[in-house]
C-alpha cells in the first residue's frame, strides 16, 4: 500500500473496519465537502450544544466539554477567516471539523461524537440551516410587501384596465392590482411560517437509526438550539426529508408568484402597453439596438422559477423509493435546497429593491382603461338596478357594444337616444356609470377596487404584517 493510500485511509475516522483505502475516484465521487461546507456554522453550533449536554449528563466531564467547546469555537474562527483547509479525504463538513478538533485538542476531541451519528447530525444541521433561510425569506417578503403597500396607497386613485384572457375587462385601481400581488405574498408568508413549525423539530439523539444507550438529554439540546421539540421516532428522525420537500413546495409557489408579477412587468414596460417605467439600474441594453431598454430583472426571475421547480422534483424523486432509514442517496438533498434558497432569496431581494422604484404612466393607463368597452358591465348593473332582469340587461348591453364597435366609439360616446332605443329604462344619469372613474368607485365593497377600499386594505395589510397602520 502506497504512502498516499495509507494517508487516505488514516484520514477516515471510521476506517478501522476496512483493509484498504477508498479508491481515489470513489472518494472524490462520494464526498460532499465541496457543497456541505456551507453548513459549518450549524454543524459547530450543534456540536457545541451536544458537547455541553454530554458534560451535563456525565457522559464526559465538564472539563472535557469545555475543551471541546473552546476547540470548536476556535475552528469556527479559522473557517470564517479562511484559514481552515478543507479535505476531500475527510468527506464532509462533519469529519473535517471533527478531525481538526482532534488535531487541536487531542484525544478529548474523539469523545465529541459519543451518542450521535452523522445521520442525525446532518439532519439537525440542515434543519438549523433551513430555519435560518426561512426567516431570511420572510424578512424579504415583508420588505417587498411593505414596498407594494406603499405604492398601492400612493396609486389608489390611478385607473388602469383590468384584464381577463389578457383582454380589457373592467377598470381597476392600479393600487388594487398591486394589492393582488401582496395577497400572493401574504399566502407565501403563511406557508413558510407553517412549514417552519415542522422544520423546527430536532432529530439529534436519533443516532444512526435506533437511538442510543447513553442518557442523552435531547430536550435540553433542543432548547439550546432553539428547536420547538424533538423527533419522536429515531428511524424517521434520520431519514425524514419531508420538511425539505415542503419548503421547496412553498419556495416554488413563491417563485411562481414572482414569475406572474414578472410577466406583467415585462408586458407593462413594453411599447405596446407602456404602463410603467423601470429605472435604468434594473434594466440592460442591447448590444446591437441602441434604443432598447430590456427589463432583465423580471425576465431573469421569471426564468429562474424553473430552477426551483426542478429542485422540488429532484427531492420528490430522490425520496420516492428509499427504504428506512438513512441512505447515501440523501447526500443529494442539499445542493437542490441550497440552490433554491439562493434563488428565492435573490429574487425576493431584487423585487423588494425594484418595486418601490416603479414609475406608473398614469395617462397611458387611463387611456387604455377607456378602451375595450370596459364599462359594459356597469351599464348592465345600471339596468338591473332599474328592474331589468340580468340576462335581459346582458343582451341589451351586448347590442350597445355592437353599435359602438360598428361606429368605432366607446359606450360613453353613444348618444342618449341610441341607448334609449335599446331600453326605455335608460335615463340621462346613465353616463355617470359609463365613466371609468365611476365604474371603479362603484365597487366599494370589501375586496373591491374602489380607492377607499384600496386604502382600507393597505391599512389592514400593514397591521397584519406588524407595521405601521
N, C-alpha and C positions, 0 to 999 in steps of 0.2 A: 504494500500500500504506500503510495507516494506521500511526501510530507504535506502537500496541498490537500490530498484526500483526508489525511489524518486531522488536519486543521478544520476541514469542513465537518467532519464527524464530531470533533471536540466542541464545535460551536453549537451543537444541538443539545439543549438542556434535557431532551428526552432520549438521548442516543444510547443509553445503556443496553437496551434490548437488541440493538442492531449490530451486525457483524461487519458491515461495510457502509461507507458513506452514501448519501443520496447522490444519484447521478447529477452532474453539474447542470445539465439542461433541465432535468426534472426539478431540481432545486429552484432554478430561476422561474420555471413554469408555474410551480405551485406557490411561490412566495407572494405575499400580499403587501409587503412593506412599502412598495412604490406608491400605493394609494392609501393604505390604512394608517400611515404615519400621521395623517392629519387628525387622528384621534388621540394624539399623545396627551393632551390636557385631560381629557376624560379618563384615559387609562390611568394616569398618575393620580387623579383625584379619587377614582375608585379604589386604587391600590392603597392610598393613604388611609381611607376610611376602613378598608379591610384590615390593614395592619393595626390600626388603633383598636379595632374590635378584638382582634386576636390577643392583644395585650390586656384588654379589659376582662376577657373571659378566662385568661390564664393559659391559653394555648402557647403563647410566647410571653416573655417577661415584658414589663413596661419599658425597661431599658432597651430591650431589643426592638420593641415597637418604635421607640423614639429614634433609634439609629436608622431604622428603615424609613421613617417619615422624613428625617433630615436628608437621607440619601436621595430619596425620590424628589424632594423639593430642589435639591441641587441639580439633579438631572433635568428637571423642567427648565431651570435657568439655562443650562447648557444647550438644550434644544432651541429655546427662544433666541439665544444669542448666536445660533448657527455653529456651535462648537461640537455638536453631537454627530458622531459618524454612524450612519445607518448601514446595516449589513444585511445583504440578501441571504447570506448563510443563516442568519438568525430568523428568517422567515417573515416575521410580522412585528407589529408595534409592541406587543406584549413581551416577546422573547428578547427584542432589542433592549427594551427598558430594564427588564429583569436581569439580563446578562450584565448590563452596565452597572446595575445596582450591586451585583456580586463583586464586580471589579472594584467598586468604590469602598464597600464596607465589609467585604469578605463573606465568610460562611453565614453570618446572620442574614444576609440578603437571600440566602437559599430558603429561609423559613417563610418568606412572604407568600409563597404560593400554597401554603398549607390550607386545606379546606376549600379550595376552589379549583376550577379548571379554566382553560382558555374558552371553553364553551359558554360558561356563564359569565366569564369576564368580558368577552366581546359583545354578548347580548346586552350587558349592562352599559358598556361604553357607547354602543350605538344608540341606546335609549337616552343616555345623557346628551349625546351629540344632537339627536333629533329634537329633544325637548328645547334645547337652545335655538335650534334652527326654526322651530315653530314659533317661539317667542319673537325671534327677529322678523319673521314673516308677518306676524300680527302687528308688530310695530310699523312695518312698511305699509301694510294695508290701512292702518289708522292714518298714517301720514297722507296716503293717496286719498282716503275718504274725506278727510278734512279739506284737502285741496278741491275735491269735487263739490263739497258742500259750500265752500266759499264762492266758487264760480257759479254754482246753481243759484245761490242767493242773489248774486250780482246780476244774473241774467234771467231772473224770474219773469220779467215782462217782455223778454225778447221772443218774438214769434218766429217759429220755423215750421216747415212742413213735417208732419208725422207720416210715416210710411208703413204700408203693408205690401208685401210682394215687391218691394222697392218702387212702388207706385205711390204718388201723393195720395194720402188718405184724409187726414184731418189736421188742422193747425194745432200745434202744441207749443208749450213754452220750452225754450232751449234749456232752461233750468230743470224742467220736468224730465227732459231726456237725460240730463246728467244724473238726476236722482235715480233713474232706472239703472245706470251703471253702478251707482253707490249701493243700491239694493243687492246687486250681484255680489259685491264685495262684502256686504253685511252677512250674507249666507256663507261666503267663503270663510269669514272670520269665525262664525259659529261652528263650522265644520272642523276647523283647526283646533278650536278650544275643546270640542268634543273628542277629537282624536287624541289630544294631549292627555286626557284622562287615562286612556289605555296605554299610551306611551310611557306614562309616568308611574309604572309598576316595576319593581326591581327583581330581576331574576338571580342576582348574586346569592350564592348559597345553594343553588341547584347543583353545583359542581359539574361533573361530566354529564350526568343524566339522572342519578339516583339520590341526589342529596349527599350528605357527608355525615360521618360518625363524630366529627368534632362538635363541641357545644357552641356553635355559632349563634350570635345574636343578630339575626337578619333584620329585625325591626329597628335595632339601633343604627345599623349601617344605612338602612333606607332613610331614616330621619336625617342622618348626617349628610346624605347626598340629595336631600330634598325630594325623595320619592313619596308618593301618597300611600304606598303599601308594597307588599312583596307578592311574588307569584305563588300560587298555591299548589302547583304540581311541577316537580323537577323535570320530568320529561318534556312537558310543554314549555317550561321556563327557558330551556336552552334551545329549543327548536322553533318556537313561535316567531314568525315574521309577519303576522297579520298587521301589527302596528305599522310596519313599513309600507305594506300594501295599502292600508287605509290612508296613510299620509300621502302616498303617491296618487291615490284617487282624488283626495282633496286638492293636491297640487295640480293635477290635470284639469280639474274644474276651474281653478284659479286661472290657469293659462288659457283655457277655453274662453273664459270671460274677457281676459285681456286681449285675446285674439279677435273677439267680436268687436270690442272697442277699437282695436287697431284697424279693422276693416272699415269701420265708419270714419275714423280719422283719415284714412287713405282716400276714401270717397270724398269727404268734405274738403280736403285740400286740393282735389283735382280741379282743373279748369271747368269741367262740366258742372260741378256743384259750386265750388268757390264759396263755401260757407265759413271757413275759418282760415287763419294763418298760424302756422307753427314757426316759432323763432328759428333763425338760421342755425343756432347751436344744436338743434335736434334734427337737422337735415343735412344732406350732402348734395353735391352737384354731379353733373355728367362729364365724363372725360371727352365727349365729342360735341354735346349740345349745350352751348353756353347759357341758354335760357332756363335750363332745368333746375328745379329745386325739389329733391326727392325726399319723401317722408320716411327716411330709413329706419328710425327708431320703431314706429308702429309696424313697418313691414318686417323688420327683424324679429320683433316679439311675436308677430303672427307666425313666422317661420319656426321659431324656437319651440312653439307649442308641441310640435311633433316629437321633439326630444323627450319631453316629459311624458307624453303618451307612451313612447317607446319604453321608458323606464318602468312604467306601470305594467305593461305587458311582459316585460322582461321578468319582473319578480313573480307575477302570476304564473308564468311558465316555469320559472325556477322552482317554485314550491309545489307544483301540482302533483308530483309523483314521489315526493320524499317520504320514506318511512320514518317513524320516530326512532332515535331522537335527532341529534346533530349529525349532519353530513357535510363533507367538504364542499358540496355544491354551494353551501351558504356563504362561502367566501365571495361568491359572485353577487351578493346582495348589496355591497357597499358602493361600488362605483356608480350604478344607476341612481342610487339615493343621493350620493354626493353631487352628481351632475344635475339632478332635478333641483336640489336645494340651491345650487349656484345659479341655475337658470331662472328659477322663480324669484329668488331674491333680487337678481339683477334686473329682471323685467319689472318687478314692482318698484324698484328704486328709480328706474328710468321713467316710468309713468308718474310716480309721485313728484319727480322733478319737472316733468313736461306739462302735466295737466294745468297747473296754475298759470302757465305761460301762454295758454291758448288765447288767441285774439279772435273773437267772433266777428264776422262781417254781417252785421245786423240787417243792412239794407238788402243784401243778396238773399238772406234767409227769408225776409219778409216778402220779397218779390216771388220767391219760389213757393211760399205758403199760399199765395193767391192764385197759383196755377192748379190745374188738375181738378177743378170744381171741389175744392177741399171743404167747402161749407155745405155740401149737398145734404149730409146727414142732419145738419142744423135746420135746413128747410123742412126735412121730413119730421123732425121733432116739433117744429113750429105748427105743422098741420095736425099732428097728433094732439097737441095741447088744445087745438080748436075743435076736437071731436072727430077728426078723420081717423079711421082705423089704420094701424101702422102699415099694413100691406098695401092699402089704397094709397097712403101717403108715399110709400116707396115707389109705386108706379107713377104717380104724378111727378115726383122729383126726377125719376128716370127720363120722363118725356121732356122735362125742363132742361135737363143736361143735354139731351139730344139737340134741342133747339139752339142752345148756347153753343154747342160744339159746331153745328152747321154754320152759325154766324161768326164763329171764331172769337167769341167773347166769354167772359166769366158769368156765372149766375147773377152776381150783383150788378152786372151791366145790362141785364134784360129789363125791358120796360115793365112797369107795374101791370099794364093792360095785357102783356104777353103772359105774365104769371097768373093773372086772374082768369085768363081764358082756360087755364088748366084746372083751376079750383076757385069756387066762389068764397072759400074760406080765407083766401089771401087778402090782406089789407096793407095799407101803407107802411105799417110798422114791420113788415117782413124784412126790410133792408137792414134793420138793426141786427138781425141774426145772420145775415149774409156776409158780414164783415169778419175778417179773421180774428180781430180783437174780441168781438162779441162772442164768436164761437169758443175761443179759448176761455174767456171769463165765465161763460155759462157753466162750465164743468167744475163747479165749486163744491165738490164732494170729497170725502176722504180718499186720497189716492188720485184725485183728478188733476188736470193740468192747469187749472186756474192759478194765476200768480199768487193769490193769497194762500192757496193750498200748498204751493211750492215753498213759500216762505215758512209756513207752519211745519211742513215735513222736514225742512232743513233744521229747524229748531229741535224737533223731536229726535232726528238722527244724531245731532250733536250731543244731546243728553244721553242717548243710548251708548255713545262712544266715550262718555265721561268727560266731554269737553264743554266748551262754553255754550250756553243756551241762547 
